[in-house]
């Protein structure tokens, strides 16, 4: 049923829980795992000129850490065939980039957390998760963060 699972991650606690769910889903269907981190160009553009490059570099570093978490979660899988994770970092509007990447790899499902780095917005879904749910062609599995997980540091 699922041959290609796309994990959209920003490295947040909510995303880490989604990663675990996505890796489990991929295991069950012996699916290829793609992990995507998007550097939000809007955040970069809003940064003062004198620190913009450093900020962009810091976001890319965070992206690398988030993708490493996905690789490590997949490596914990007892099935060695599913240890390979294709990773990518893109820059742009996160919703648009996630949807375009999913289309480009012909993803069967997109998995994402419901709250990202910007914390609770007072909405049920974070703005990126909501945008992906509304715009993506494949089904989207949103994994909510458990109550207290952010405060406890648990995913």
ZANUKOL-42322 format. One record per residue (C-alpha): x, y, z; residue in one letter; residue number from 1. Coordinates in pm, whole numbers. Layout:
BEGIN
{x X y Y z Z code A pos NUM}
...
This chain:
BEGIN
{x 0 y 0 z 0 code X pos 1}
{x 278 y 245 z 93 code X pos 2}
{x 600 y 223 z -108 code X pos 3}
{x 734 y 573 z -36 code X pos 4}
{x 695 y 752 z 297 code X pos 5}
{x 792 y 1118 z 323 code X pos 6}
{x 877 y 1250 z 668 code X pos 7}
{x 859 y 1630 z 692 code X pos 8}
{x 1062 y 1728 z 996 code X pos 9}
{x 1175 y 2046 z 1166 code X pos 10}
{x 1349 y 1874 z 1456 code X pos 11}
{x 1084 y 1966 z 1714 code X pos 12}
{x 952 y 1725 z 1977 code X pos 13}
{x 630 y 1691 z 1776 code X pos 14}
{x 831 y 1603 z 1467 code X pos 15}
{x 1036 y 1345 z 1656 code X pos 16}
{x 720 y 1161 z 1756 code X pos 17}
{x 604 y 1177 z 1393 code X pos 18}
{x 940 y 1035 z 1282 code X pos 19}
{x 894 y 732 z 1503 code X pos 20}
{x 542 y 676 z 1367 code X pos 21}
{x 663 y 717 z 1008 code X pos 22}
{x 953 y 475 z 1052 code X pos 23}
{x 714 y 221 z 1202 code X pos 24}
{x 477 y 268 z 909 code X pos 25}
{x 761 y 230 z 658 code X pos 26}
{x 880 y -86 z 837 code X pos 27}
{x 538 y -246 z 818 code X pos 28}
{x 510 y -183 z 444 code X pos 29}
{x 882 y -219 z 362 code X pos 30}
{x 864 y 131 z 218 code X pos 31}
{x 1140 y 368 z 119 code X pos 32}
{x 1181 y 654 z 366 code X pos 33}
{x 1249 y 1010 z 253 code X pos 34}
{x 1314 y 1277 z 516 code X pos 35}
{x 1282 y 1646 z 431 code X pos 36}
{x 1381 y 1955 z 628 code X pos 37}
{x 1285 y 2295 z 488 code X pos 38}
{x 1470 y 2612 z 579 code X pos 39}
{x 1190 y 2867 z 589 code X pos 40}
{x 1292 y 3147 z 352 code X pos 41}
{x 1041 y 3377 z 524 code X pos 42}
{x 1224 y 3339 z 855 code X pos 43}
{x 1556 y 3399 z 680 code X pos 44}
{x 1427 y 3709 z 499 code X pos 45}
{x 1294 y 3856 z 824 code X pos 46}
{x 1637 y 3834 z 985 code X pos 47}
{x 1852 y 4149 z 1001 code X pos 48}
{x 2108 y 4166 z 719 code X pos 49}
{x 2410 y 4152 z 948 code X pos 50}
{x 2314 y 3811 z 1093 code X pos 51}
{x 2120 y 3661 z 804 code X pos 52}
{x 2399 y 3431 z 680 code X pos 53}
{x 2469 y 3304 z 1033 code X pos 54}
{x 2098 y 3245 z 1092 code X pos 55}
{x 2060 y 3057 z 764 code X pos 56}
{x 2364 y 2845 z 847 code X pos 57}
{x 2222 y 2773 z 1194 code X pos 58}
{x 1892 y 2661 z 1043 code X pos 59}
{x 2074 y 2432 z 800 code X pos 60}
{x 2270 y 2286 z 1094 code X pos 61}
{x 1942 y 2224 z 1278 code X pos 62}
{x 1813 y 2057 z 963 code X pos 63}
{x 2113 y 1827 z 960 code X pos 64}
{x 2045 y 1730 z 1321 code X pos 65}
{x 1677 y 1665 z 1245 code X pos 66}
{x 1768 y 1444 z 949 code X pos 67}
{x 2028 y 1259 z 1157 code X pos 68}
{x 1751 y 1181 z 1406 code X pos 69}
{x 1547 y 1026 z 1123 code X pos 70}
{x 1846 y 817 z 1008 code X pos 71}
{x 1908 y 698 z 1364 code X pos 72}
{x 1540 y 611 z 1417 code X pos 73}
{x 1545 y 405 z 1097 code X pos 74}
{x 1873 y 239 z 1199 code X pos 75}
{x 1704 y 114 z 1518 code X pos 76}
{x 1479 y -91 z 1290 code X pos 77}
{x 1569 y -461 z 1313 code X pos 78}
{x 1518 y -500 z 936 code X pos 79}
{x 1845 y -387 z 772 code X pos 80}
{x 1673 y -332 z 437 code X pos 81}
{x 1481 y -38 z 577 code X pos 82}
{x 1786 y 140 z 725 code X pos 83}
{x 1839 y 350 z 413 code X pos 84}
{x 1687 y 694 z 442 code X pos 85}
{x 1698 y 948 z 162 code X pos 86}
{x 1742 y 1294 z 311 code X pos 87}
{x 1710 y 1642 z 168 code X pos 88}
{x 1726 y 2002 z 286 code X pos 89}
{x 1536 y 2261 z 81 code X pos 90}
{x 1486 y 2632 z 123 code X pos 91}
{x 1160 y 2812 z 59 code X pos 92}
{x 804 y 2814 z 184 code X pos 93}
{x 779 y 2493 z 394 code X pos 94}
{x 428 y 2400 z 278 code X pos 95}
{x 512 y 2448 z -90 code X pos 96}
{x 846 y 2270 z -63 code X pos 97}
{x 699 y 1970 z 120 code X pos 98}
{x 419 y 1933 z -134 code X pos 99}
{x 656 y 1974 z -431 code X pos 100}
{x 904 y 1723 z -287 code X pos 101}
{x 623 y 1473 z -223 code X pos 102}
{x 508 y 1511 z -582 code X pos 103}
{x 864 y 1476 z -713 code X pos 104}
{x 922 y 1143 z -537 code X pos 105}
{x 566 y 1021 z -590 code X pos 106}
{x 516 y 983 z -214 code X pos 107}
{x 236 y 756 z -101 code X pos 108}
{x 201 y 935 z 234 code X pos 109}
{x 344 y 1240 z 409 code X pos 110}
{x 401 y 1219 z 784 code X pos 111}
{x 443 y 1535 z 992 code X pos 112}
{x 407 y 1658 z 1347 code X pos 113}
{x 128 y 1895 z 1436 code X pos 114}
{x 333 y 2157 z 1619 code X pos 115}
{x 670 y 2279 z 1508 code X pos 116}
{x 954 y 2499 z 1622 code X pos 117}
{x 726 y 2797 z 1666 code X pos 118}
{x 532 y 2618 z 1940 code X pos 119}
{x 163 y 2637 z 1999 code X pos 120}
{x -9 y 2893 z 1784 code X pos 121}
{x -340 y 2844 z 1957 code X pos 122}
{x -455 y 2628 z 1665 code X pos 123}
{x -516 y 2254 z 1652 code X pos 124}
{x -258 y 2214 z 1375 code X pos 125}
{x 53 y 2419 z 1313 code X pos 126}
{x 38 y 2640 z 1007 code X pos 127}
{x 275 y 2420 z 803 code X pos 128}
{x 96 y 2097 z 894 code X pos 129}
{x -238 y 2254 z 811 code X pos 130}
{x -107 y 2383 z 478 code X pos 131}
{x 29 y 2042 z 385 code X pos 132}
{x -299 y 1873 z 479 code X pos 133}
{x -488 y 2119 z 259 code X pos 134}
{x -255 y 2119 z -43 code X pos 135}
{x -78 y 1783 z -69 code X pos 136}
{x -187 y 1524 z -322 code X pos 137}
{x -102 y 1214 z -115 code X pos 138}
{x -266 y 1148 z 221 code X pos 139}
{x -107 y 1323 z 519 code X pos 140}
{x -63 y 1157 z 855 code X pos 141}
{x -34 y 1417 z 1130 code X pos 142}
{x 106 y 1299 z 1461 code X pos 143}
{x 23 y 1515 z 1756 code X pos 144}
{x 259 y 1583 z 2041 code X pos 145}
{x 148 y 1426 z 2366 code X pos 146}
{x 47 y 1657 z 2649 code X pos 147}
{x 348 y 1755 z 2856 code X pos 148}
{x 597 y 1612 z 2605 code X pos 149}
{x 746 y 1951 z 2521 code X pos 150}
{x 799 y 2036 z 2885 code X pos 151}
{x 938 y 1692 z 2967 code X pos 152}
{x 1162 y 1680 z 2662 code X pos 153}
{x 1004 y 1351 z 2559 code X pos 154}
{x 886 y 1282 z 2210 code X pos 155}
